Amino acid sequence: MVARLTGVGEARRAERFFADQGPVVAVLVALSVVGSVAVAAGPFLLRYLVDVSLPRGHVRDLAWPIGLLGALLVFESAVLSARMALIARLGGVVSVRIRQTVNTHLQRLPFSFFPRSQPGEVMTVMTNDVLAAQNAISATVQAVICRVADIAVGTVVVFVLDWRLSLAVMVFAPATLLMVRSGRRRLAELSRHQRELDGVLMARLADTASVSGALHVRLFDRVDHEREWFDAAGAELITASRDQARLTSRVRFLVNLGIVATMTVVVALGAWLVSSERTTLGTVAALGGALLVSFGPLSSAIDLRTELAGAGAAFRRIFALLDVPEDEIRARFDTSPDASPDRSARRDTAGAVRAPALTTPRPAAPGGRGDHRGAGGSGRGEELGLGVDLALEDVWFGYDRAGAGGGAGGAAGAGWDLSGVTLRVAAGTTTAVVGASGAGKTTVAYLASGMHRPQRGSVRLDGVSLDDIAPSRLHAQVGVVPQDPHLFHDTIAANLRYGRLDATDDELLAALDAASLSALVERLPDGLETRVGARGYRLSGGERQRLAIARVLVQSPRVLVLDEATSALDTVSEAAVRAALDRLAVGRTCLVIAHRLSTVIDADRIYVLDRGRVAQHGTHHDLLAAGGPYAKLYRPTAV
């Protein structure tokens, strides 16, 4: 059945969505056979009425056949109702499982996948494609299980009623079946094209309907432009739909023509046999009823073919997304869907490799809590210690090579965003990375936080490569405050608990106080339960940034990465955010990505990046005295 949707090569992959649904399919088969057998009795009752009951002309001879025929129709309706309920249940289970599988896979993909893809494409897979798969599964079950039983039983009935008339049917039936198959390939192409166009529309809509997209559409007054683009794309989609409808109606007409021709021949031959007294009128009438049972499903086979073509395209898109390689590091530490996030690190290749324990006591989180626990409230046990240093050792990284199967070779500067970068953040100190736009500062932040992995070199915490630290442990110990933090369309409390799911309200309030947000929360009528809006747009830029800082305070990491966290703020907001950052940085190893050099003059060490390379490093005063790139950045007019 699945092979009809995806092709034989994809069938085994799709079978996992049908796991443990065998009993449901078995009941469907049983109901289909019972229903078809019940319907098969109809032609024989019809023949009795025409040949026996009507000639006699007595009411009692008509009552029981008509009553039994009505009872059979009621029984068939009950069976059909139960059958449709089971089909709907099967389609619902499969669609939910597809979404669960896709979502689980998305959460395990490397970060490099998301900047390369459009959110609308993923949403199209999760909505339109899954819905198409669900509809096609229901249609296929209806056709393969239910209609096959109807056709098989109907064919037997035709032969039992009169073998001579059945031979006439067998002569014309193959031609009708060929008509059903004639438009299959073209229908599949049109359906695939229509689904691709629909995906493009959904992707564009996701872009322009997002908060940021809607803002920029209006800032540049491109409302008419977007409407015209959408209308043009919609017109193309209408054309594709019209072409598909025309082909479907043409094939359906030919199929119906074949059915009518077959019925005409049967009736003509039957009339001749009746006139020559070689068969009865009741037999011909019964045969007509049996043919409706047998040939009726062929008329709906065209719609089924359209559904199947759409489902084939949908399943290919689903599997294309599932074929994107998962994060190798995460897959190594979490090899099963039900694995605990706190499971000890292991390689599942030859020779077990366990990450070294990092167990120095950690500082208390806001609110005086010292025993940090992870998601779900389970203790983490092995933790990074207070004395944690962060190091990038001869790191080479290129975005065009990340997630694209690119190798580590290549000449310096050829396709590399970072070339041989080495820097160290000593335990408990603050190190800044500065440079012109495009120098690679944010890339360093992504690498230090484990969002990207270098193609060459390594990133280490206390000498342990990030590749040997379970992602659940790594991201619990490395906190990041980005330049544009993301807030979920949820409550303040829910956004804060993203830092640690088991945090108490007291801990949340303590974090807000440390981030200078207590006054704001006290003013809000719903307090911690206030919804922040899409991407936090109900808050000001400074408030969003401080809420992100409070979230990291709740997380209570050992290592802190600040990616230009104040560059987009006004002077008053920057002062408030910097005060919150100063509290957050106490006792932690800090890597600061800075655009304004005035914010990092007190850093213990400053690294200057120039075109992906470390050009200088030292303290602020040493770098000024040495001149060169840093002095030019700090004093743009310096020669």
C-alpha positions, -999 to +999 in steps of 0.1 A: +000+000+000+028+025+009+047+016-022+018+030-042+024+064-026+062+067-026+076+040-049+090+007-038+123+023-028+106+046-003+081+020+010+102+006+038+110+040+051+074+049+053+064+017+070+076+030+104+047+054+103+023+025+103+039+006+132+014-013+154-015-004+131-018-040+119-049-047+140-066-017+125-058-028+090-070-064+098-104-051+111-107-029+079-101-060+058-127-079+077-153-052+075-147-047+038-152-084+031-183-086+053-197-054+036-190-067+001-205-101+008-236-083+021-239-062-010-233-093-032-267-107-020-285-077-035-283-088-072-297-122-063-326-106-044-332-083-073-334-113-097-359-130-074-381-099-073-381-096-111-384-133-120-406-146-092-422-120-070-435-095-096-450-122-119-470-136-090-484-101-081-490-109-044-480-084-017-466-111+005-443-123-023-429-087-026-427-078+011-399-101+024-374-096-006-379-058-004-375-059+034-344-080+033-329-058+006-335-028+028-319-045+057-289-053+036-285-017+026-288-006+063-262-032+073-239-020+045-243+016+056-233+006+092-203-013+080-193+017+058-196+041+087-174+019+109-149+015+081-146+052+075-141+058+112-112+034+112-097+049+081-099+084+096-082+071+127-054+054+107-048+086+087-048+107+119-023+084+136+000+084+106-001+122+102+008+128+138+037+103+136+050+120+105+049+154+123+066+139+154+093+124+133+099+155+113+100+177+145+124+153+163+146+154+132+145+192+131+156+195+167+186+173+160+198+191+128+229+212+131+224+249+134+240+255+099+208+240+084+185+268+095+202+299+080+202+280+046+165+272+047+133+291+046+109+287+076+080+285+051+095+254+034+095+236+067+060+248+075+048+235+041+061+201+049+045+201+084+011+213+071+004+208+034+026+178+028+015+160+059-022+167+051-017+154+015-001+123+029-030+118+054-056+123+027-038+099+003-035+073+030-072+074+036-079+073-001-054+045-007-068+024+022-103+030+008-092+019-027-068-009-019-086-026+010-122-016+005-126-013-033-106-044-040-131-064-019-160-048-038-145-055-072-135-091-063-169-100-049-188-082-077-167-101-104-176-134-088-213-124-087-212-115-124-198-149-133-223-167-111-253-149-126-245-156-162-211-167-176-220-155-212-227-120-202-196-120-179-174-128-209-187-097-227-178-077-197-143-092-197-138-081-233-145-044-225-131-041-190-094-041-199-100-011-222-116+008-193-086-001-170-062+012-196-080+045-197-076+048-160-038+043-163-034+065-194-032+099-176-012+086-146+022+100-155+009+134-166-013+137-135+017+130-113+038+157-130+010+183-127+004+174-091+041+177-083+043+211-100+012+223-082+027+213-048+060+230-056+042+262-064+022+259-033+054+255-013+068+287-028+037+306-019+038+293+017+074+302+021+069+338+009+038+341+031+059+329+061+085+356+053+061+385+049+037+375+077+064+373+104+068+403+127+101+413+111+089+407+076+057+426+081+077+455+096+100+457+066+072+454+040+057+485+056+089+503+062+097+501+025+061+505+014+061+473-005+025+463+002+015+466-034+047+448-046+040+419-023+003+418-034+013+418-071+039+391-065+014+369-046-013+375-073+011+365-101+022+334-082-014+326-074-023+329-111+004+304-120-010+281-093-045+285-107-032+276-142-015+244-128-047+235-110-068+241-141-045+219-162-048+192-136-086+195-135-088+194-173-068+162-175-087+146-146-120+154-162-109+142-196-097+108-182-128+105-161-150+111-192-131+083-211-135+060-181-172+067-178-175+062-216-159+028-212-183+019-184-213+031-204-201+011-235-197-020-214-232-016-198-247-010-233-232-041-247-243-062-217-279-048-219-281-054-256-267-089-253-289-095-223-320-084-242-312-108-270-307-136-246-340-128-228-359-126-262-345-160-271-354-173-237-318-182-229-318-161-197-342-142-176-350-105-173-342-108-136-307-121-144-300-091-167-313-067-141-292-084-114-262-083-136-265-046-141-265-041-103-234-063-100-216-043-126-223-011-107-207-027-077-177-039-098-172-009-121-183+019-098-149+022-081-132+027-115-149+061-119-134+073-086-100+059-095-091+091-113-095+111-082-075+085-063-047+088-089-046+126-083-044+120-046-016+095-050+004+118-073+001+146-047+010+122-019+041+109-038+054+145-041+045+152-005+063+120+008+094+129-013+095+163+003+091+148+037+119+123+031+141+149+016+139+169+049+145+137+069+175+130+047+193+161+059+222+148+081+217+153+118+243+169+141+270+143+143+280+153+179+244+152+191+237+119+174+268+104+190+256+113+225+219+108+219+214+078+197+177+070+206+146+092+206+139+084+242+175+090+255+178+111+286+195+145+279+218+138+309+231+104+297+268+100+299+288+107+268+297+077+247+309+070+212+289+043+194+319+035+173+346+010+182+361+018+215+340+037+241+353+072+247+339+090+278+343+127+283+365+136+313+346+147+344+346+184+351+335+186+387+346+217+404+317+232+425+297+259+407+285+292+420+249+296+432+223+307+407+202+338+415+181+330+445+209+311+463+204+278+445+237+260+441+227+225+428+219+233+392+196+208+376+188+203+340+157+199+319+131+179+337+147+184+371+173+156+368+207+163+384+235+167+360+262+152+382+294+159+363+296+197+357+322+221+345+340+237+373+344+273+383+380+274+369+370+268+333+391+282+304+379+285+268+403+281+239+402+281+201+432+263+187+442+268+151+405+270+141+395+271+104+359+276+095+339+284+063+301+289+061+301+275+026+318+244+039+295+240+070+269+213+065+277+210+028+301+182+030+331+205+023+365+191+032+391+208+054+416+214+026+421+245+006+444+274+005+443+301+032+417+327+025+400+306-001+364+302+011+374+304+048+357+329+072+382+321+099+418+311+091+440+296+118+424+315+147+440+307+181+428+325+212+424+317+249+400+329+276+416+321+309+393+309+337+374+336+354+387+363+331+371+385+304+385+384+269+372+406+241+372+400+203+370+431+182+374+440+145+357+456+116+324+443+102+329+410+085+361+402+103+346+370+119+337+381+154+302+365+155+316+334+139+340+331+169+309+334+192+291+306+173+321+283+175+327+291+212+291+282+220+291+250+200+266+262+174+291+256+146+320+231+146+353+240+129+364+222+098+400+223+112+414+228+146+394+225+179+375+244+205+382+233+241+368+238+276+395+230+302+414+211+275+383+190+266+372+193+230+336+204+225+332+173+203+337+152+235+311+170+256+275+160+254+254+189+239+231+189+270+261+195+293+278+220+270+248+242+265+240+241+302+274+255+310+279+279+281+255+308+282+250+332+252+235+367+251+232+375+214+228+409+198+192+402+188+178+377+214+148+357+205+118+357+228+091+332+223+054+343+220+048+332+255+049+345+291+078+361+308+080+331+331+081+306+302+108+326+284+129+327+316+125+290+323+140+283+289+172+288+308+163+261+333+130+243+331+127+236+369+134+272+381+111+284+408+092+317+407+116+331+434+146+323+412+129+340+382+122+371+403+158+371+416+171+369+380+148+397+369+160+418+398+196+412+389+188+422+353+171+454+365+136+443+353+118+440+386+101+474+383+088+465+348+073+431+359+057+448+390+039+473+367+025+446+345-010+434+355-002+397+349+034+399+363+054+368+353+024+355+333+024+385+309+029+375+273+057+393+255+043+390+220+059+377+189+097+379+193+090+400+224+078+430+204+057+442+233+089+451+251+115+477+242+149+467+228+166+473+261+139+453+280+142+424+255+180+424+260+177+424+298+151+397+297+176+376+277+203+383+303+179+373+331+173+340+312+210+333+312+211+342+349+185+315+354+207+291+334+237+300+356+264+290+331+302+288+338+311+304+305+295+335+291+295+346+255+283+381+248+278+388+211+276+426+207+248+426+234+246+464+236+255+476+201+219+483+190+207+501+222+204+538+231+226+553+258+201+548+287+192+512+277+229+504+272+237+516+307+210+494+322+220+464+301+257+468+309+249+469+346+230+436+342+259+421+322+284+431+349+264+412+375+261+383+351+298+382+345+309+379+381+328+347+387+324+335+351+347+330+321+336+357+296+341+360+259+329+394+247+323+402+210+324+440+207+317+465+180+323+496+202+358+494+217+349+517+245+329+488+261+359+465+264+388+486+274+388+469+308+390+434+294+418+412+306+428+405+270+417+418+236+420+399+203+418+419+171+404+400+140+412+411+105+397+392+076+393+360+096+427+361+112+441+372+146+460+404+138+469+415+174+462+405+209+470+421+243+455+446+268+439+478+257+470+499+267+495+475+252+476+475+219+473+513+218+509+516+225+518+491+197+497+509+171+483+489+142+448+477+135+435+481+171+447+517+173+431+525+140+398+510+152+400+529+185+411+561+169+399+560+133+419+592+124+452+576+136+477+571+108 
